[in-house]
Amino acid sequence: MRRIGLTGGIGSGKSTVAALLVAEGAVLVDTDAIARRIAQPGGLAMPAIEAAFGQSVIAPDGGLDRAGMRQLVFADNSARKRLESILHPLIGAETERMASAAGPNAVVVFDVPLLVESGRWRAMVDRVLVVDASEETQLRRVMARSGWTDEAVRAVIAQQAARKSRRAAADAVIFNETLSLEELGGQVRSLWKRWAPPGTR
């Protein structure tokens, strides 16, 4: 099995690159999607989250109030660490289950927004691909797609690793600043030819 870690700052275009890799034949394990799933109503993480934080972070449907939790962890670092201590073991177990299910000859792409920040993922993958963009571009893209304020986007960026740190951890960097979708796809295909075992190309 070939394991590729995919990361990038918010608004960098990482999800688009993930979809392009899947189109080439990769199996995607999206840690953000897993985090959302286990924090839905009835999700595996919800009993521990309610026990740790109380009803104030529980939405009316019984799932996590994501906006409320986001505000809490940005304002209180200890709250962020408590949440991570609940989520990370569950996410880790599910990522390994999904990777194992992909089979021994698969190319598995782990989409991990905080790959560099975690300190542990680099040793768990064979290659790291970073999707990079300027902070101004990140702000513009996220505000356009999510309706967040400039301040809210900057708060997320501040919680993530600096661009320099991400690039330093990378085996390859795609600078997704002015690329068209076709150009982006060309760069992804070029990397796939270099990184994927011959039987999976």
N, C-alpha and C positions, 0 to 999 in steps of 0.2 A: 504494500500500500504506500502510495506517495501522499504526504500530508503537506498542504500549503496553507499557511496562515495569511489571511487577508485582513488588512486594517487600513484605517484612514480617518481623518477628522470628520466631524459632522459636516455634511454638505460637500464632501470631496468627490462624490460620485462612486463610492465604494459599492453600493448596492447594484448600480448599473454594471460595474465590472464583475460582480458576483454572477449576475444573470448571463453575462457574456461567457464566463467560464463554464457555467452549466450548459450553455449551448454547444460548447466544445466537447462536452462529455464528463465534466466534473460532477461529483456528488457534493451538494452544498449542505453544510451544517452551520446554521445561522444562530449564534448565541443570543442575539437580541430577540429573535422570534421565540426561542426557548424560554427566555426570561419573561416575555409577555404571556406565554402559554401557562407557565406555572403560577403566574399571578392573576389569572382569570378566576371567575367564580368557580369554586371547587378545586382550584389548582393546588398542586402539592405544597407550594410555599405559603399559602394563605393562613393556615393555622399558626405557623411560627411568626409570620408578620403581624398578625393580630395580637398574639401574645406579647410580642416585643414592643409594639407601637400603639396598641389600643384601637378603638373604633374610629379615631379621627382620620386614619388613612384608608379606611374601608369604604368603597363606593356603595351606593344603594343596592347594586346588584350582587354584592358580596365579593367582588373582585377588588383589586388594588386601585385606589384613587391615585393614578399616576401623576397628575398635575400637582396634587397636594404633597405626595411623597417627593417629587422633584424639588419643590420649594423647601421642604424640610431638610433634605440631604445637602442642598446647596448652602443652606444657612448653618448647618450643624454637622461638622465632620464626624463626630462620634455616631450620629444617626446613620450617616453613610456607611461607616464601618460595620454597624450592627446589621444593616440591610445586606451588605455584601457577605457577611458571615452566614446569612441565611440562604441567599441566592446562589453563591458561587459553588458550594458543594453539589447542589441539585443540578445546576447547569453543567458542571463538570461530568457528573454521572450520565446525564442525558447525551452530551456530546460524544462520549465514548461509546455509548450504546448505539447511537446512530452511525458512527464511523465503523464500528464492527459489523453492523448490518449491511454496509455498503459492499463488503466482500474484500478479499485479499489483493485483488488486482486493481482496485479503484484508485482514482485520484480524488482525494477528499479535500475540499476547500473549507476551512474553518473561518467564517466571517466573525471576527472578534474586534469590536470597536476599541476595546481597551487592552489590546494584545501587548503593547509596549509597557503600559502602566502596570499590568498584572505581575510582571517579573518572572512568570513561570511558563508562559506560552512559548517563548522563543525556543526552549529546550524540547517542546512537544511537537514541533513541526520541522519538516525538512527544508522548507523555503519560506521566506516572508516577503509578501508583495504589499507595498504601501501605495495607496492612491493619495496623491497630494494636490492641494490647491491653496491659493493665497487666502488669508483670513478675510479679505474683502469679498472674495468670491464665495467663500463659505457663508458669510453673513447674508449676501444677496440671495443665494439659492435657498437657504433655510427659511428666511423671512418670506420669500415668494411662495414656497410650497406649504409652509406650516402656519403662516400668519403670526409667528412669534415676534416679539419686540426685539429690537437691536440688543437691548440689555439682556434679555433671556438667552439669546444665541451666544452672546459674549460670555455669559456665565457657564454655558456648556463647554465652550472652547477652552475656558480657563481651567476646567476640571480635567481636560484631556492633555495628553503629552504634547510638548512643543513639537512643531513640525521638524525641527532639527533632530530631536530625539527619535522620532519615528523613522526618518530617513536613515539615521545611523544604524538602526536595527534591521534595515531592509536588505534583501538580496536583489531586489529590483524595485524601482519607483516609476510609477506612471504619473506624470505631471498633467493632471486633467484640468487645465485652466481654460484653454481655448479650443480643445479638440472637438471635432464633430463626432457624432456617434460612430460614423464609419471609420474615422481615424482612431478612435478609442478601440473599436473592434479589431482593427489591424494590429495595434500594439498588444492586445490580449492574445490574439492568435499567434503572434510571434513568440510570446512568452510560453504559450502552451506547447509549441513545437520544441522549445528548448527544455522544458521541465517535465512534460508528461512522458512516461515510459512508452516505448515504441508501440506496444500492443494497444494502447489507449488512444493513439492519435487518429 
